């Protein structure tokens, strides 16, 4: 693994994760791993931080497992996170003999995180490429392969096929499977000639047939009693791996990539095109799903999705009137923590308000709000839109923010005001209409 070229997206994927102590691997589940770095039984933040730092270094430097272990093991032993010891489960109160650090656990931590990060980077590059419409599933260099993984070997499907939501590798601890981006021409060549494979036993290259028809999936029912979740998991997938880490934050990153392709100089035609995307039903369905997941606890607070785009008029007005140049960072991001509820955030958004929020950004009246206390960092773009005869939605967006290492515009508050309160705001000295 260490000899692979690690894309920048892979390193960012690990770096942007927040430390999440957990007693059991079942405490952090499926998509939660997209934003949480966790190691079961690593309950001390300093220990978890040491492990995460070593993983980041291994990805960045391409170090081998032996070097990774050599540098990390003494630190963990010094801090007492090694071998077995008695621990009390904070959920059940049960005392068990827990396995902390070991050579085998370090190997699992190293391989799982590096492979997940690499596949995340691979997925991002594939999705952003116009030349590669397909992904191909490939088994890795294991001595013994899982039977179901062998059945998926050389499967070529469109990169947006829903099947990748379930079988995108790695699909379990120690899984060495991976994906390959495939062009239309290469797909046709593989269909005609087969996929080249080096048979090390006979020391020759052979050709294997490809699969282009989506396989019939069979499922097992799995219950995670610690999370209270019952789900259907495809056979061959280890529980907890039934998600596509490649798709983490894809709506937001795809939106950013699209804006960058349109260029810094955003003309009215491109701006109208972005508005059509924000009004598209698929975009809105994804946004509603993000809101729902934030309410039901699947999102834990640091996930980000796209809620719209800064209009060209707004971008030009900011540059001319307040000296703010957002460049191509015109995607408006929304963090799940603003939906779940933070004391410092004034809002009153319900799950059914998702469409209203999107519409307000698309069609609302737009103002520049200067902070009353003169703090330029707290000045914001404000969207107003009537909801009924006496109620307006108000959305405050800071045009230049860095969240989880991502530079963009971000929503900072969502709330409802009476008609009278909105009139007072608009007629006050701290708002200037953007037009």
C-alpha positions as CSV (number, residue, x, y, z in Angstrom):
1,X,0.0,0.0,0.0
2,X,2.8,2.4,0.9
3,X,4.2,2.4,-2.6
4,X,1.0,3.8,-4.1
5,X,0.8,7.4,-5.1
6,X,-1.6,8.9,-2.6
7,X,-3.8,11.7,-4.0
8,X,-4.1,14.9,-2.1
9,X,-7.8,14.2,-1.5
10,X,-6.8,11.1,0.4
11,X,-4.6,13.0,2.8
12,X,-7.2,15.7,3.3
13,X,-9.8,13.0,4.0
14,X,-7.9,11.8,7.0
15,X,-6.7,15.3,8.1
16,X,-10.3,16.7,8.2
17,X,-11.6,13.9,10.5
18,X,-12.3,14.8,14.1
19,X,-11.1,12.6,17.0
20,X,-13.9,10.4,18.2
21,X,-13.1,8.2,21.3
22,X,-15.2,5.0,21.2
23,X,-15.3,1.9,23.4
24,X,-16.6,-0.4,20.6
25,X,-16.2,-0.3,16.9
26,X,-20.0,-0.4,16.8
27,X,-20.2,3.1,18.4
28,X,-19.0,4.8,15.2
29,X,-21.0,3.3,12.3
30,X,-20.9,3.4,8.5
31,X,-20.9,7.0,7.2
32,X,-19.9,8.4,10.6
33,X,-16.4,7.3,9.7
34,X,-16.4,10.0,7.0
35,X,-15.9,12.7,9.6
36,X,-14.7,10.7,12.7
37,X,-11.3,9.2,13.3
38,X,-11.8,6.4,15.9
39,X,-10.0,3.3,17.2
40,X,-12.0,1.0,19.5
41,X,-10.9,1.2,23.2
42,X,-8.8,4.3,22.5
43,X,-10.7,6.5,25.0
44,X,-7.9,9.0,25.7
45,X,-7.7,11.9,23.3
46,X,-3.9,12.1,23.4
47,X,-3.6,8.4,22.4
48,X,-6.1,8.8,19.6
49,X,-4.3,11.9,18.4
50,X,-1.0,10.0,18.4
51,X,-2.5,7.2,16.2
52,X,-4.2,9.7,13.9
53,X,-0.9,11.6,13.5
54,X,0.9,8.5,12.6
55,X,-1.7,7.5,10.0
56,X,-1.5,11.0,8.4
57,X,2.3,10.7,8.3
58,X,2.1,7.3,6.7
59,X,-0.2,8.6,4.0
60,X,1.8,11.7,3.4
61,X,5.2,10.1,3.4
62,X,4.2,6.7,2.0
63,X,5.9,4.9,4.9
64,X,5.7,1.1,5.2
65,X,3.8,-0.6,8.0
66,X,7.1,-1.6,9.7
67,X,8.2,2.0,9.9
68,X,4.7,3.0,11.0
69,X,4.8,0.4,13.8
70,X,8.4,1.3,14.8
71,X,7.5,4.9,15.4
72,X,4.1,4.5,17.0
73,X,4.5,1.4,19.2
74,X,6.9,2.9,21.8
75,X,4.6,5.9,22.2
76,X,1.5,3.8,22.8
77,X,3.4,1.5,25.2
78,X,4.7,4.5,27.2
79,X,1.1,5.8,27.6
80,X,-0.2,2.5,28.7
81,X,-2.2,1.7,25.6
82,X,-0.8,-1.7,24.9
83,X,-1.6,-5.3,25.7
84,X,-4.7,-6.3,27.7
85,X,-6.4,-4.5,30.6
86,X,-9.6,-4.3,32.5
87,X,-12.0,-1.7,31.1
88,X,-15.6,-0.7,31.9
89,X,-18.0,-0.3,29.0
90,X,-19.6,3.2,29.5
91,X,-22.8,2.0,27.8
92,X,-23.5,-1.2,29.7
93,X,-21.4,-0.8,32.8
94,X,-19.9,-4.2,32.2
95,X,-16.2,-4.7,33.0
96,X,-14.3,-6.7,30.4
97,X,-10.7,-7.7,29.5
98,X,-10.0,-5.4,26.5
99,X,-7.3,-5.7,23.9
100,X,-5.6,-2.4,23.5
101,X,-2.5,-2.0,21.3
102,X,-0.9,-5.0,19.6
103,X,1.1,-5.6,16.4
104,X,-2.0,-7.1,14.8
105,X,-4.2,-4.1,15.8
106,X,-1.6,-1.6,14.4
107,X,-1.6,-3.6,11.1
108,X,-5.4,-3.3,10.9
109,X,-5.4,0.4,11.8
110,X,-2.6,1.0,9.2
111,X,-4.1,-1.0,6.3
112,X,-7.8,0.0,6.8
113,X,-7.1,3.8,7.1
114,X,-4.6,3.9,4.2
115,X,-6.9,1.8,1.9
116,X,-10.0,3.8,2.8
117,X,-8.1,7.1,2.2
118,X,-6.6,5.9,-1.1
119,X,-10.0,4.8,-2.4
120,X,-11.6,8.1,-1.3
121,X,-9.0,9.9,-3.4
122,X,-9.5,7.5,-6.3
123,X,-13.2,8.0,-6.2
124,X,-12.9,11.8,-6.2
125,X,-10.6,11.8,-9.2
126,X,-12.8,9.4,-11.1
127,X,-16.0,11.4,-10.4
128,X,-14.3,14.6,-11.5
129,X,-13.0,13.1,-14.8
130,X,-15.1,13.4,-17.9
131,X,-13.0,10.7,-19.6
132,X,-13.8,7.9,-17.1
133,X,-17.5,7.0,-17.0
134,X,-16.9,3.6,-15.4
135,X,-15.4,2.0,-12.3
136,X,-14.1,-1.6,-12.3
137,X,-13.9,-3.7,-9.2
138,X,-10.6,-5.6,-8.7
139,X,-9.5,-8.1,-6.1
140,X,-6.2,-7.3,-4.4
141,X,-3.0,-9.3,-3.8
142,X,-4.4,-11.5,-1.0
143,X,-3.5,-15.1,-0.6
144,X,-7.1,-16.0,0.4
145,X,-10.0,-14.0,-1.1
146,X,-13.5,-13.7,0.3
147,X,-15.8,-15.8,-2.0
148,X,-18.2,-12.9,-2.7
149,X,-15.3,-10.5,-3.5
150,X,-14.1,-13.0,-6.1
151,X,-17.6,-12.8,-7.7
152,X,-17.3,-9.1,-8.1
153,X,-13.8,-9.2,-9.6
154,X,-13.6,-7.4,-13.0
155,X,-17.2,-6.0,-12.6
156,X,-17.5,-2.8,-14.7
157,X,-20.4,-0.5,-14.0
158,X,-21.1,3.2,-14.5
159,X,-19.4,5.2,-11.8
160,X,-22.7,6.6,-10.6
161,X,-24.3,3.1,-10.4
162,X,-26.0,2.6,-6.9
163,X,-24.2,-0.7,-6.5
164,X,-21.0,1.3,-5.5
165,X,-22.9,2.6,-2.5
166,X,-22.7,-0.9,-1.0
167,X,-19.7,-2.7,-2.5
168,X,-17.1,0.1,-2.9
169,X,-13.9,-1.3,-1.3
170,X,-12.5,-1.8,1.2
171,X,-15.3,-4.1,2.3
172,X,-13.9,-5.4,5.5
173,X,-10.8,-5.6,7.7
174,X,-7.9,-6.8,5.7
175,X,-9.8,-6.4,2.4
176,X,-7.3,-5.4,-0.4
177,X,-9.9,-4.9,-3.1
178,X,-9.8,-1.7,-5.0
179,X,-11.4,0.1,-8.0
180,X,-10.0,1.3,-11.3
181,X,-11.3,4.1,-13.4
182,X,-12.2,3.0,-16.9
183,X,-12.8,4.9,-20.2
184,X,-15.4,3.9,-22.8
185,X,-12.6,2.6,-25.1
186,X,-10.9,0.5,-22.4
187,X,-14.3,-1.0,-21.4
188,X,-14.9,-2.1,-25.0
189,X,-11.3,-3.5,-25.2
190,X,-11.8,-5.4,-22.0
191,X,-15.1,-6.8,-23.2
192,X,-13.4,-7.9,-26.4
193,X,-10.0,-9.1,-25.2
194,X,-10.5,-9.6,-21.4
195,X,-8.6,-8.0,-18.5
196,X,-4.8,-8.7,-18.3
197,X,-3.8,-10.5,-15.1
198,X,-0.3,-11.6,-14.2
199,X,-0.4,-15.2,-13.0
200,X,2.6,-15.3,-10.7
201,X,2.3,-19.1,-10.2
202,X,2.8,-19.8,-13.9
203,X,4.8,-16.6,-14.5
204,X,2.7,-15.4,-17.4
205,X,0.0,-12.9,-18.2
206,X,-3.5,-14.3,-18.8
207,X,-6.8,-12.6,-19.8
208,X,-9.9,-12.7,-17.5
209,X,-13.4,-12.0,-18.7
210,X,-15.2,-8.9,-17.5
211,X,-18.7,-8.5,-16.1
212,X,-20.9,-5.7,-17.2
213,X,-24.2,-6.8,-15.8
214,X,-25.0,-5.7,-12.2
215,X,-25.1,-8.9,-10.1
216,X,-28.1,-10.0,-8.1
217,X,-27.4,-9.0,-4.5
218,X,-28.3,-11.2,-1.5
219,X,-28.5,-9.8,2.0
220,X,-28.1,-10.6,5.7
221,X,-29.9,-8.7,8.4
222,X,-27.5,-7.2,11.0
223,X,-28.4,-5.5,14.3
224,X,-26.1,-3.0,15.9
225,X,-27.5,-3.1,19.4
226,X,-25.2,-0.3,20.6
227,X,-26.7,2.1,18.0
228,X,-30.2,0.7,17.9
229,X,-29.8,0.1,14.1
230,X,-31.1,-2.9,12.1
231,X,-30.0,-3.0,8.5
232,X,-29.7,-5.2,5.5
233,X,-26.1,-5.8,4.5
234,X,-25.0,-7.4,1.2
235,X,-23.4,-10.8,1.7
236,X,-19.6,-10.4,1.6
237,X,-19.6,-7.0,3.3
238,X,-18.3,-6.8,6.9
239,X,-20.8,-4.9,9.1
240,X,-19.6,-1.3,9.4
241,X,-18.2,-1.3,5.9
242,X,-21.6,-1.1,4.2
243,X,-21.1,2.4,2.8
244,X,-19.0,4.2,0.2
245,X,-16.3,6.4,1.8
246,X,-15.6,7.7,-1.7
247,X,-19.0,9.6,-1.6
248,X,-18.2,11.4,1.6
249,X,-19.0,15.1,1.1
250,X,-19.4,14.3,-2.7
251,X,-22.3,16.7,-3.2
252,X,-20.3,19.6,-1.8
253,X,-17.0,18.7,-3.5
254,X,-18.7,18.0,-6.8
255,X,-20.3,21.4,-6.6
256,X,-17.0,23.0,-5.9
257,X,-15.4,21.2,-8.8
258,X,-18.2,22.3,-11.2
259,X,-17.8,25.9,-10.2
260,X,-14.0,25.8,-10.7
261,X,-14.5,24.3,-14.2
262,X,-16.8,27.2,-15.1
263,X,-14.0,29.6,-14.2
264,X,-13.4,32.6,-11.9
265,X,-15.2,34.9,-14.3
266,X,-18.8,33.9,-13.7
267,X,-21.0,35.3,-16.4
268,X,-24.8,35.4,-16.2
269,X,-25.1,32.3,-18.4
270,X,-23.0,30.2,-16.0
271,X,-24.8,31.7,-13.1
272,X,-28.2,30.7,-14.5
273,X,-26.8,27.2,-15.1
274,X,-25.9,26.9,-11.4
275,X,-29.3,28.1,-10.4
276,X,-30.8,25.3,-12.5
277,X,-28.7,22.8,-10.6
278,X,-29.8,24.1,-7.2
279,X,-33.4,23.8,-8.4
280,X,-33.0,20.3,-9.7
281,X,-35.0,17.6,-8.0
282,X,-31.9,15.3,-7.5
283,X,-30.0,18.2,-5.8
284,X,-33.0,18.8,-3.6
285,X,-33.5,15.2,-2.7
286,X,-29.9,14.9,-1.7
287,X,-30.3,18.1,0.4
288,X,-33.4,16.7,2.1
289,X,-31.6,13.5,2.9
290,X,-28.8,15.5,4.5
291,X,-31.3,17.3,6.7
292,X,-33.0,14.1,7.6
293,X,-29.7,12.4,8.5
294,X,-28.8,15.4,10.7
295,X,-32.1,15.1,12.6
296,X,-32.0,11.3,13.1
297,X,-28.4,11.3,14.4
298,X,-26.6,9.8,11.4
299,X,-24.7,13.0,10.9
300,X,-22.8,14.1,14.0
301,X,-22.2,17.8,13.3
302,X,-19.2,18.3,11.1
303,X,-20.6,16.9,7.8
304,X,-21.1,19.5,5.0
305,X,-23.4,19.7,2.0
306,X,-24.1,22.3,-0.7
307,X,-27.2,24.5,-0.2
308,X,-26.7,26.6,-3.3
309,X,-24.4,29.0,-5.0
310,X,-23.5,32.7,-4.7
311,X,-25.1,34.5,-7.7
312,X,-22.8,36.4,-10.1
313,X,-24.4,39.6,-9.0
314,X,-23.5,38.9,-5.4
315,X,-19.9,38.0,-6.3
316,X,-19.4,41.2,-8.3
317,X,-21.1,43.4,-5.7
318,X,-18.9,42.0,-2.9
319,X,-15.7,42.7,-4.9
320,X,-16.8,46.2,-5.9
321,X,-18.4,47.5,-2.7
322,X,-16.7,45.7,0.3
323,X,-13.5,44.5,-1.3
324,X,-14.2,40.8,-0.8
325,X,-13.0,38.5,-3.7
326,X,-14.4,35.0,-3.2
327,X,-12.8,33.7,-6.4
328,X,-14.4,30.4,-7.3
329,X,-15.4,29.6,-3.7
330,X,-19.0,30.4,-4.5
331,X,-20.6,27.2,-3.2
332,X,-22.8,27.9,-0.1
333,X,-22.1,25.1,2.4
334,X,-24.3,24.0,5.3
335,X,-22.9,22.1,8.3
336,X,-25.1,19.5,9.9
337,X,-24.4,21.0,13.3
338,X,-26.5,24.0,12.3
339,X,-29.5,21.8,11.8
340,X,-28.9,19.6,14.9
341,X,-28.8,22.6,17.1
342,X,-26.0,24.6,18.7
343,X,-26.7,27.0,21.6
344,X,-24.7,29.8,19.9
345,X,-26.8,29.4,16.7
346,X,-30.2,31.2,16.5
347,X,-32.5,29.1,14.2
348,X,-35.7,27.3,14.2
349,X,-35.5,25.0,11.2
350,X,-37.5,21.8,10.9
351,X,-37.0,18.9,8.5
352,X,-39.9,20.2,6.4
353,X,-38.1,23.5,5.9
354,X,-35.4,22.1,3.6
355,X,-37.1,23.2,0.4
356,X,-37.8,26.7,1.9
357,X,-34.1,27.2,2.7
358,X,-33.1,26.2,-0.8
359,X,-35.7,28.5,-2.3
360,X,-34.7,31.5,-0.2
361,X,-31.1,31.2,-1.5
362,X,-32.4,30.9,-5.1
363,X,-35.1,33.5,-5.1
364,X,-34.9,35.6,-1.9
365,X,-34.0,39.3,-1.6
366,X,-30.3,39.7,-0.9
367,X,-28.6,42.1,1.4
368,X,-25.2,42.8,2.9
369,X,-25.3,42.9,6.7
370,X,-22.6,44.9,8.4
371,X,-21.9,43.7,11.9
372,X,-23.3,46.4,14.4
373,X,-20.1,46.1,16.5
374,X,-17.8,46.7,13.5
375,X,-16.4,43.2,13.3
376,X,-15.8,42.6,9.6
377,X,-15.5,38.9,10.1
378,X,-19.1,38.7,11.3
379,X,-20.6,40.7,8.4
380,X,-22.7,38.5,6.2
381,X,-24.9,38.1,3.1
382,X,-28.5,37.9,4.2
383,X,-31.3,36.2,2.2
384,X,-34.9,37.1,3.0
385,X,-38.0,35.3,1.6
386,X,-41.6,35.4,2.7
387,X,-43.0,32.1,3.9
388,X,-46.6,33.2,4.6
389,X,-48.5,36.4,5.1
390,X,-46.6,37.4,8.3
391,X,-43.5,35.3,8.3
392,X,-40.1,35.5,6.5
393,X,-37.2,33.1,6.5
394,X,-33.8,34.8,7.1
395,X,-30.5,33.1,6.2
396,X,-27.1,34.6,7.1
397,X,-24.1,33.5,5.0
398,X,-20.5,34.4,5.6
399,X,-18.9,34.7,2.1
400,X,-15.3,33.7,3.2
401,X,-15.0,30.8,5.7
402,X,-12.7,27.9,6.2
403,X,-14.5,24.8,7.7
404,X,-12.8,21.4,8.0
405,X,-10.1,22.7,5.7
406,X,-12.6,23.7,3.1
407,X,-12.8,27.3,1.9
408,X,-16.2,28.5,0.8
409,X,-19.3,30.5,1.8
410,X,-21.1,29.0,4.7
411,X,-24.5,29.4,6.3
412,X,-24.2,30.7,9.8
413,X,-27.8,31.1,11.0
414,X,-31.3,30.3,9.8
415,X,-34.3,31.7,11.5
416,X,-37.9,33.1,11.1
417,X,-38.9,36.7,11.5
418,X,-42.2,38.5,11.5
419,X,-43.1,40.8,8.6
420,X,-42.6,43.8,10.9
421,X,-39.2,42.6,12.1
422,X,-38.0,42.2,8.5
423,X,-39.1,45.7,7.6
424,X,-37.2,47.1,10.6
425,X,-34.1,45.1,9.5
426,X,-34.3,46.3,5.9
427,X,-34.9,49.9,6.8
428,X,-32.1,49.9,9.4
429,X,-28.6,51.3,8.8
430,X,-26.8,47.9,8.9
431,X,-28.3,46.4,5.7
432,X,-27.5,47.3,2.1
433,X,-29.4,45.6,-0.7
434,X,-27.3,43.7,-3.2
435,X,-28.5,44.4,-6.7
